[in-house]
């Protein structure tokens, strides 16, 4: 009996029945192909007049040792224009190389390069018209010998007013298989 390793390679004939071996191998191969995680923020989260980085209550990803993940974060926020500062923490042996862009209502985009969570980045253009902006952050996060969380942390750039990370902000993660 031949083995089925690619769903496109097998041509089914009338009356043919699948076997446990065939379907188990197909399921195993496809599960190994990729793992997806979708974490959507279920409630608004506020910071009032504070520049102290805090862990986001929901936007984090548990990572095992020796894993590589492609990360995309759609971050909606509201507050004093230009007053959101984001940072990521990774497991002790981890690295996170990423890019970020934000856009205001005037459709002005700003790109930022963040490497290995080494520095916090502010978002917003500082204009008075900025309202519920969106930041898009994406990159590759890798762990080595230590498991732990990829954790979004955030604060205000200057301690004033209220900054809110909005419900519906979403972290998409796809585990890459070597």
LINVENBEL-V573737 format. One record per helix or strand of 2 or more residues. SS is the DSSP state (alpha for helix, beta for strand). FROM is the first residue (numbers start at 1). LEN is the number of residues. Records with the same first field share a line. If there is no record, write none. Layout:
BEGIN
SS: FROM-LEN + FROM-LEN
END
This chain:
BEGIN
alpha: 20-14
beta: 35-6 + 45-4 + 54-10 + 68-11 + 84-6 + 95-9 + 109-7 + 121-3 + 133-10 + 148-8 + 162-4 + 170-7
END
